[in-house]
Amino acid sequence: MSLLKAIETNPSFTPRESGPLPERLISGNPAFRTWAQDVARGESIHTGVWEATPGEMRSIKGETFEFCHILSGIVELTPEGGEPVIYKAGDSFVMKPGYVGVWKTIETVRKIHVTVT
């Protein structure tokens, strides 16, 4: 097993399809596609590519740390009690454990993500 892993930004394998939990949906009908690409340290670290169509939902990280790098599209994140921030292709950000806010996909977004629980 190699300890070096490239992330495919346009994976050729079939993604897992899903959507937001009904209690977190604010508006729209966003659809998610996830291409899981690596798991490490048991099940505590996950890496892959995630895509979402336009819509708005509550984002609640709980104990999860998430790094995101936007490959395409536009999102607006509004932390609870904070101001909205726009992220687009080329931008990277982290949502730390305890983060609560609104995730609004303005234009279908695709991102690389690394989550640690």
N, C-alpha and C positions, 0 to 999 in steps of 0.2 A: 504494500500500500504506500503510495506516494504521500509525502507531507506537503506537496505543492499542488494546489488545485486552481485551475483556470475556471472562471465563471463565464458560461455561455450567455451572451446578452440576447441572442436570438435562438433559443433552444429548438432543436428539431423534434424533441419528444413531446408527447401529449401532456398538457398541464392538468392540474387538478382545478376544477371549476367550482366556484362558491359565490357567496354574497355576504353582505353584512348581517349580523344578528338582527332580527326584527326590532328588538328593543333599542338598538343603536342607530337605526335608519332615521334620518331627518328628512331628506327629500331625494327624489329621483329613484332610479332603479339600477344602482351600480352592480356590475358583474365583475367578479374577480377571477383571474387566472394565475396560478402559482406553479412555477417550475422549480421544485425543490432540487438543490444540486449538491448539498453536502450537509452532513450532521457530524458533530464532534462532541467530545467529552460526554459520552452517553447520549443523552437527548437534550443537553442544555444549550448547545450552539447550533443554529440553523442558518444556512446560506442559500440564496437562490434569487430568482427573478420573479417579480410580482407585477401584475397589470390590473388596472381598474378603469372602468368606463365612468363617465360623469355621474355625479351624485354627491350627497352630503351625509356624513355619519359622525357619530361620537367615537372618538379614539380614546381608549382607556388602556394604558400600558401595564398597570398593576406592578408586578415585580420585574417586568421585562425591560431590558435595555435594547434599543434598536437603532442601528446605523442604516441610513438610506442614501443612495446615490441615484439621482433622477437621470434616466437615459433618454426619455422623451415625455412630452406632455407638460401639463401645468397643474399644480395643486396649490391650495391655500390652506394653511394650518393656523388655527386660532386657539392658542392655549387658554384654558379656563381663566378668566380674569385678565387676559392679555390682549394684545393687538394682533390682527391677522398678518401672516407672513406668506409671501408667494415664493414657491420653489419651481424651477423649470429645468430643462435639460442642462446637465453639467453641474447642477447644484448638489451639495451633500449636506446632511444634517443628522442630528442624533435626537431621539426621543428617549429621555432617561426614565428609569423606574419611577412610578408615581405620576407620570404625565397624564393629564386629562385635557381634552380639547375637542375641537371640531376639525375633521378632515374633509375638505371639499375638493373633489376632483373636477377641475374646470374643463380640461381637455384630457382625453384618455392618457393615462400615465403608465409608464413602465419604469420600474426601479430595481436596482440590486439592493438586497437587504441582508443584514446580518443581525440575528437576534440572539440575545444571551439571557437565559432565565436562571 
